[in-house]
Amino acid sequence: MERALRKYLPGGVFRNVPVRSSQNLSAVRGRNNRTTELRLRLALVRARIKGWKLHANGLPGRPDFAFLRRRIVVFVDGCFWHGCPSCGHVPKTNTRFWRAKIQRNIQRDRENNAKLRKGKFCVVRIWEHELKNNLGKCVVRISTLLARNPQGSVGRI
């Protein structure tokens, strides 16, 4: 947990958290979630889209997919963790902490977008609910960008 977020918790730690809730949150992983990036990964393979790298080191925010030659990066954002405006929510317990946590994630996403764009990358963010509702549309969005940007000439996008 970030040091900056501890101030939103009494005593700097979670108290009176049900065991089941603690287990559920401990099981959340930042990579290879079946419902999000693994699903998109399989769809990209099925669509025969190549040239991507998973979790490229050295890029701000470690994008889920990076087409380095084309200078396109793709993030798959969980609706809860990244504060989706249509279906994200703040839990009713420890509300101050969770609101601050989600706001910090949103702020970090904006900062990473700006850094990547400054480095001449095209940034694509896909919400978890977009993958669930219309996976094909997400794949078409990526393939269209790749087709419009064959040699990494970001200015044409």
C-alpha positions in Angstrom: 0.0 0.0 0.0 1.3 3.5 -0.8 2.5 5.5 2.1 0.3 8.4 1.0 -2.8 6.3 1.4 -2.2 5.2 4.9 -3.3 8.6 6.3 -6.9 7.8 5.1 -7.0 4.8 7.5 -7.3 5.0 11.2 -3.9 4.0 12.6 -2.7 3.5 9.1 -4.1 -0.1 8.8 -7.4 -1.7 8.0 -9.3 -2.8 11.0 -12.3 -5.1 11.4 -12.1 -6.4 7.9 -14.0 -9.7 7.4 -11.7 -12.6 6.7 -13.6 -13.3 3.4 -13.1 -9.7 2.2 -9.4 -9.9 3.0 -9.0 -13.1 1.1 -10.9 -11.8 -1.9 -8.7 -8.7 -2.2 -5.5 -10.7 -1.6 -6.5 -12.8 -4.6 -6.6 -9.8 -7.0 -3.7 -9.8 -9.3 -2.4 -7.0 -11.4 -1.5 -9.1 -14.4 -3.0 -11.9 -16.5 -6.6 -11.5 -15.2 -8.8 -13.9 -17.0 -11.6 -11.4 -17.4 -9.4 -8.6 -18.7 -6.0 -8.7 -20.4 -5.8 -12.5 -20.9 -9.1 -12.3 -22.7 -7.8 -9.5 -25.0 -4.5 -11.4 -25.4 -6.4 -14.5 -26.7 -8.5 -12.3 -29.0 -5.4 -10.7 -30.5 -3.9 -14.2 -31.2 -7.2 -15.3 -32.8 -7.2 -12.2 -34.9 -3.6 -12.9 -35.9 -2.4 -9.6 -34.7 1.3 -9.8 -34.0 4.1 -7.6 -32.9 3.0 -6.9 -29.3 4.9 -7.3 -26.1 3.3 -8.0 -22.7 4.1 -5.6 -19.8 7.0 -3.8 -21.6 9.6 -2.8 -19.1 10.9 0.8 -19.2 7.6 2.4 -20.4 5.6 4.5 -18.0 2.8 2.5 -16.4 4.1 -0.8 -17.9 1.4 -1.1 -20.6 -0.5 -4.4 -20.8 0.4 -4.6 -24.5 3.0 -2.6 -26.4 3.5 -2.5 -30.1 6.9 -0.9 -29.8 7.7 -0.6 -33.6 4.3 1.1 -34.2 4.6 3.1 -31.0 1.1 2.1 -29.8 0.4 1.0 -26.2 -2.7 -0.6 -24.8 -3.9 -0.6 -21.2 -6.7 -2.8 -20.0 -8.3 -1.0 -17.0 -10.4 -2.7 -14.4 -13.6 -0.7 -13.8 -13.3 -0.8 -10.0 -9.5 -0.1 -9.7 -9.4 2.7 -12.3 -12.7 4.4 -11.5 -14.8 3.7 -14.5 -17.3 6.5 -14.9 -20.1 4.2 -16.0 -19.7 1.2 -13.6 -17.0 1.9 -11.1 -17.9 2.4 -7.5 -16.5 3.1 -4.1 -17.0 0.5 -1.3 -19.2 1.5 1.6 -16.5 0.5 4.2 -13.3 2.5 4.5 -14.8 4.9 1.9 -12.2 7.7 2.5 -9.4 5.3 1.8 -11.0 3.7 -1.3 -11.9 7.1 -2.8 -8.3 8.3 -2.3 -6.9 5.0 -3.7 -9.1 5.1 -6.8 -8.4 8.9 -7.4 -4.7 8.2 -7.1 -5.0 5.4 -9.7 -6.8 7.8 -12.0 -4.2 10.5 -11.5 -1.3 8.0 -12.1 -3.1 6.9 -15.3 -3.2 10.5 -16.6 0.4 11.1 -15.7 1.5 7.9 -17.5 -0.6 8.9 -20.6 1.1 12.3 -20.7 4.6 10.7 -20.4 3.8 8.2 -23.2 2.3 10.8 -25.5 5.4 13.0 -24.9 7.4 10.0 -26.0 5.4 9.8 -29.2 3.3 6.8 -28.3 -0.4 6.4 -29.1 -2.2 5.4 -25.9 -5.3 3.1 -26.0 -7.2 2.5 -22.8 -9.9 -0.2 -22.8 -12.3 -0.6 -19.9 -13.0 -4.0 -18.4 -16.7 -3.7 -19.3 -15.8 -3.0 -22.9 -14.0 -6.3 -23.1 -17.0 -8.1 -21.6 -19.6 -6.4 -23.7 -17.9 -6.2 -27.1 -14.5 -7.9 -27.4 -14.6 -7.8 -31.2 -15.0 -4.0 -31.2 -11.9 -3.7 -29.0 -9.8 -5.9 -31.3 -11.0 -3.8 -34.3 -10.1 -0.6 -32.6 -6.5 -1.9 -32.1 -6.2 -3.3 -35.6 -7.5 -0.1 -37.1 -4.8 1.9 -35.2 -2.1 -0.6 -36.4 -3.3 -0.3 -40.0 -3.3 3.5 -39.8 0.2 3.6 -38.2 2.3 1.1 -40.2 5.8 2.5 -39.4 5.2 4.2 -36.1 4.4 7.6 -37.5 2.3 8.8 -34.6 1.5 12.1 -36.3 -0.8 10.5 -38.8 -3.1 9.0 -36.1 
